[in-house]
Amino acid sequence: MSPRGTMFRETMLGRVRLADDAADRPVRLDLLARADSVMLPHRTTRARLTGRIRIAGRADDAAAEGELEISPVARRRIRYRLGFDLEGRRLLLDGWKSVSPRRPLSSMTVLPYTLYEDGARVGEGTLRFPLATGLLPFLAGFRFPRAAEPAADRYLTPRWNGTPGRTEVWYTTLTDPATGSGVWLHHELVAPRDGAPAYAHGWIAVFPKEGPVEHARFGPVPWAGREVSPGGRTDTGGSTDRTGTPTGRADGFVAGDVGVAPGRMTGSAGPFTWALTEEFQGPPLHTFPRWSWRRPWLPATHLLPATRARYSGTVRHGTRELRLTDAPGASARIFGHGNARRWAWLHADLGGGDVLEVVAAVSMRRGLDRLPPLVFLRLYRNGRTWPRRAERTAVGWAGIGRFRADIGLPRWRVEGRAGLRRIRVTVTQPPEGTLALDYTDPDGSAAVCRNSERADAEVRVERWWGRWRPEAEWRLSGTAHAEVGGR
């Protein structure tokens, strides 16, 4: 599940003495606080404040904004900092409730504060939370909304934190609607397990409708991108957000003249040169559980920054040029310890905004390597993702009802049931349109993938209505993107 935030409203009443006033004036604050995490009393939670501040006869600003620090245990305070306008001047309200176990009621409801203008004190006062009239609405108004996904571009930022034995991948697959050609761009960062310097490498491959597959590699070259320290900070001083995505420079992938940046991919390899623009369409699609991207406890994790994308630009190889205009495809990200023992992958653009993503794999970890392939299947259809939880297809319910995969070439299959629906997927990778390439994992072991960007796929979804009845069916001929790999 995605992380949740906290939202609540609060009203406080009190008085203020301004430096240019001879008497106190009544004050009222109506605030809305929004935090990006669930508020817990033993932690320090920071929230954004918006709302209205009224000072009788002097100010009525409905666009006041600031920040709230909620730390009743760690720092024993709840601090408010709120900027607002008063007769054309910009003032800052700064104050905090000093939480004390000896005075729990008053310390949590009384807010002494000071007003500042350009750092100079211009007033002071006290606000109180009205327990008799405000407590029930305050408690009833608490909400814990699901946090919004970060922008798709943010998923391009490197996840590697300098730890040996990691690999990270940025890859893109697409189909040219004019010629039927498929294109595969693979960008990879490898941090060897033995502590050797990290390096970057990759390749480009073109799968024409007729004729042999052509490809070229680039690298390896020393990794020149940004990295995130184990403390969660980039070398540019940026930090990570609630999803674990660094908020510093989104450099993406860098290897010599090859680069992946928000909205653009460029580079050269052998006789190939390319310059493509990328327009993300649709929400992110987490093939693995969402938490696995924030907390990399699994052997690997996989996601699409957007369910679909459109590509324009040129891919030149030798004397030939492939001109792309709104070519459908997608980019994906992988972060983990290396390749699986065996795996199969499918990306199928089903049309009308619908997408099917499948990863079936046997882990290299001891114990997990004895299990049949774990299937992660995500069908994005009509604006919703099925099954609702990514782990459902891999582990079922207490091991019962897992999806099954039969991995082989030139044909492989996946099938399973979740709720009242079941799905059957058959993928065919034509031998003449399949490219075999070797990988080297961080531990130095080798793996081979067999990829086709002109694969066929049959997808059938059925629903239980007293018996299984067809609900949807798709047949892709030469437009599915698929891969089978192994040791």
HELIX and SHEET records of a PDB file:
HELIX    1   1 PRO A  104  THR A  109  1                                   6    
HELIX    2   2 LEU A  131  ALA A  140  1                                  10    
HELIX    3   3 ALA A  152  LEU A  156  5                                   5    
HELIX    4   4 TRP A  291  ARG A  294  1                                   4    
HELIX    5   5 LEU A  368  ARG A  370  5                                   3    
HELIX    6   6 ARG A  392  VAL A  395  1                                   4    
HELIX    7   7 PRO A  431  GLY A  433  5                                   3    
SHEET    1   A 9 THR A   6  LEU A  18  0                                        
SHEET    2   A 9 ARG A  25  ALA A  35 -1                                        
SHEET    3   A 9 THR A  45  ILE A  55 -1                                        
SHEET    4   A 9 ALA A  59  SER A  71 -1                                        
SHEET    5   A 9 ARG A  77  LEU A  86 -1                                        
SHEET    6   A 9 ARG A  89  SER A  98 -1                                        
SHEET    7   A 9 VAL A 110  GLU A 117 -1                                        
SHEET    8   A 9 ALA A 120  ARG A 128 -1                                        
SHEET    9   A 9 THR A   6  LEU A  18 -1                                        
SHEET    1   B 7 GLU A 214  PRO A 222  0                                        
SHEET    2   B 7 TYR A 199  PHE A 207 -1                                        
SHEET    3   B 7 GLY A 182  ALA A 191 -1                                        
SHEET    4   B 7 ARG A 166  THR A 175 -1                                        
SHEET    5   B 7 ARG A 320  GLY A 336 -1                                        
SHEET    6   B 7 ALA A 300  LEU A 304 -1                                        
SHEET    7   B 7 LEU A 285  HIS A 286 -1                                        
SHEET    1   C10 GLU A 214  PRO A 222  0                                        
SHEET    2   C10 TYR A 199  PHE A 207 -1                                        
SHEET    3   C10 GLY A 182  ALA A 191 -1                                        
SHEET    4   C10 ARG A 166  THR A 175 -1                                        
SHEET    5   C10 ARG A 320  GLY A 336 -1                                        
SHEET    6   C10 ARG A 308  HIS A 317 -1                                        
SHEET    7   C10 PHE A 272  GLN A 281 -1                                        
SHEET    8   C10 ARG A 264  ALA A 269 -1                                        
SHEET    9   C10 VAL A 258  ALA A 261 -1                                        
SHEET   10   C10 PHE A 253  ALA A 255 -1                                        
SHEET    1   D 9 ARG A 384  TRP A 386  0                                        
SHEET    2   D 9 LEU A 374  ARG A 381 -1                                        
SHEET    3   D 9 ASP A 354  VAL A 362 -1                                        
SHEET    4   D 9 ARG A 342  GLY A 351 -1                                        
SHEET    5   D 9 TRP A 468  GLY A 486 -1                                        
SHEET    6   D 9 ALA A 446  TRP A 464 -1                                        
SHEET    7   D 9 ARG A 421  THR A 428 -1                                        
SHEET    8   D 9 ARG A 411  ALA A 418 -1                                        
SHEET    9   D 9 ARG A 404  ASP A 406 -1                                        
SHEET    1   E 7 ARG A 384  TRP A 386  0                                        
SHEET    2   E 7 LEU A 374  ARG A 381 -1                                        
SHEET    3   E 7 ASP A 354  VAL A 362 -1                                        
SHEET    4   E 7 ARG A 342  GLY A 351 -1                                        
SHEET    5   E 7 TRP A 468  GLY A 486 -1                                        
SHEET    6   E 7 ALA A 446  TRP A 464 -1                                        
SHEET    7   E 7 LEU A 435  THR A 440 -1                                        
END                                                                             
